[in-house]
Amino acid sequence: MSQCAGCGAPVGETDIACPRCQTRPSKPPAAAKWYHRRWVVLFGISPLFLGPFGLPLLWKSPGFSPRGKLVWTLITIGWTLGLIWYGAEHLVPAIRHELDQINAAYQF
């Protein structure tokens, strides 16, 4: 952590500007951690990896604007609810049907 040259507020090493007065530091921000890179975060919130459990990774990443974070959060919530709906609507009845057939085949 360093201090802002404009207002003296604490500024993180990866911050692009002061959170209070938006003054940009004279030196460039430190390189982002590997888990804050855009492609890692987007892969993390994908249905193939962490899904909605990757949202804290998105919100901690300095590589996304607040609006971008909100948009990606809504997208993640949308596909998550879609997968839950699909599972409840299609997969659960199919599994129940298969189990009923197995039970009928093995009843004496």
N, C-alpha and C positions, 0 to 999 in steps of 0.2 A: 504494500500500500504506500502511496505517496500522497502529497498534498497538492491541491489545485493552486496554480499560481494566481488565479483571479480571486477566489473567495476563501481559500484555505480548507475547503472540505476534503475529506479523504477520497482518493481516486484509486480504483483497483488497477492492477498491472495490465489487465486486458481491456480496460474501458477505453473507448474511443474519445469520449469527452467527459467533462465533470458532470456528475448526476444532478448537481444543484444549479450551476450557472451555464453549463454547456460549453465552457471554454475548452478548446482542444490543447492537449499538451504539446510541447515543442518536439519531444521525441516520439517516435511511432510506438504504438502499443506492442506489448510483448506478443510473441506468437501464441496463438490459441492452442490449448491442449488438444491432443488427438481426439478426445471424446467430445470436443466442442465443434469439430469441423462439421460443415453442413451435411456432407454425404453420410457421415457416421450418425448424426442425429436423425436424418430422414430414414436411414436404414433401421435405426433403433425403434422408431415409431411405426414402422411398417408391420403389416400382419404377419410377415415371415419371421420377425424377431421378437421384440418386446411388446409391440402394440401400445395400448394405452399406458402400460407400465413404463414406457420410455418418455412419457410427457415431462417428468422432471428434468430429464436430459435436455429436452427442447427448451424449457423455460430458463435453465441455467446458462444456455449457450449465448455468447455475445454476438454470434454471427447472424441472428435473426432480429428483425425489428419487432416491437410489441405487436404491431398489426399482423406481421407474418406469423408470430407465435400463436396469436389468436386464430388465424385462418387454419394453420396446421393442426391446432388442437380441435377445432370443429370438424375438420376432415377426418381426423383420427377417431373422434367420438362417433361420427356418422358411419364409417365403415365398421366400427366395432358393434354398434347397434344393429347394423345390417347383417353381420355374421351371426349375432345372437338370434335375430328374427329368423334367419334362414335355418339355423339349427333347430329352433323350436318348431318351425312350421314344416320342415321337410325331413330332417334327420331323425328326430325323436319318434315320429310315427313310423318311419321305416324300421327303426331298431325294434320298436314294440311289436311290429308285424312279424319280424324275423324271430323274435323270442317266442311269440305265440305259436309260430310254426314248429319251432324246436320243442316246445312243451307238448304240443299235440302229437308230435312224432314219437316222443318217449313216454307217453302215458300208456299204462297197461290196463 
